[in-house]
Amino acid sequence: MGARRVIVAMEHTTKNGGLKILNKCTLPLTAAKQVNLIITDMAVIEVTLRGLLLKELAPGISCEEVQACTEPFLITSEEEEIAV
């Protein structure tokens, strides 16, 4: 039986500013579609069936800044307030 929840903690971009959160993984995968939550130095992003849901922002970071550093479209919910 595998892990029930997989949380990835990482820096949001590469050292030279390149994107790390991509539409399609470019590295070899151990298992596809297993990550539930991504925590970076910029934001907390939940992986849902609808896509990536922006849950929380680091202090001083805007939604626009996070989206600019993230290839997939980020869902922001009007009903759910994004924590800062």
C-alpha positions in Angstrom: 0.0 0.0 0.0 1.4 3.4 -1.0 1.3 6.8 0.6 -2.2 8.3 0.9 -1.0 11.8 0.4 2.1 13.1 -1.4 3.3 16.6 -0.6 6.2 18.1 -2.6 8.2 20.9 -1.0 10.5 22.8 -3.5 11.6 26.2 -4.7 9.2 27.6 -7.2 11.7 28.3 -10.0 15.2 27.1 -10.9 18.3 29.1 -9.8 18.3 30.9 -13.2 14.5 31.7 -13.0 13.3 28.8 -15.2 9.9 27.2 -14.6 9.6 24.1 -12.5 5.9 23.6 -12.4 5.1 22.6 -16.0 2.1 21.3 -18.0 4.0 18.1 -18.7 7.0 16.6 -16.8 10.2 16.5 -18.7 12.0 14.2 -16.3 11.6 10.4 -15.9 8.6 9.6 -13.7 8.4 7.0 -11.0 4.6 7.3 -10.9 2.3 9.7 -12.7 -0.5 11.8 -11.1 0.5 11.1 -7.5 1.2 14.5 -6.0 -1.6 16.1 -3.9 0.0 19.3 -2.7 2.9 21.5 -3.8 4.5 23.8 -1.3 7.0 26.4 -2.7 8.7 29.5 -1.5 6.0 31.5 -3.3 2.8 29.5 -2.7 0.8 26.5 -1.7 -0.9 24.8 -4.6 -3.4 21.9 -4.3 -3.5 19.4 -7.2 -7.2 18.7 -7.9 -9.2 17.0 -10.7 -10.0 20.4 -12.1 -6.3 21.5 -12.1 -3.9 23.4 -9.9 -5.7 25.3 -7.1 -3.8 28.2 -5.6 -4.5 27.9 -1.9 -2.0 30.3 -0.2 0.5 33.0 -1.1 3.8 33.8 0.6 4.0 37.2 2.2 4.6 39.9 -0.4 3.8 37.6 -3.4 0.8 38.2 -5.7 -1.3 35.8 -7.6 0.0 37.3 -10.8 3.6 36.7 -9.8 2.9 33.1 -9.0 1.1 32.6 -12.3 4.0 34.2 -14.2 6.3 31.5 -12.7 3.9 28.6 -13.3 3.2 27.1 -16.8 -0.2 25.6 -16.1 -3.1 27.9 -15.4 -3.7 28.3 -11.7 -7.3 28.2 -10.4 -8.2 30.8 -7.9 -11.6 30.4 -6.3 -13.8 33.4 -5.7 -15.5 31.4 -2.9 -12.3 30.4 -1.2 -10.2 33.2 0.1 -6.5 32.8 -0.7 -4.5 33.0 2.5 -1.6 35.4 2.6 
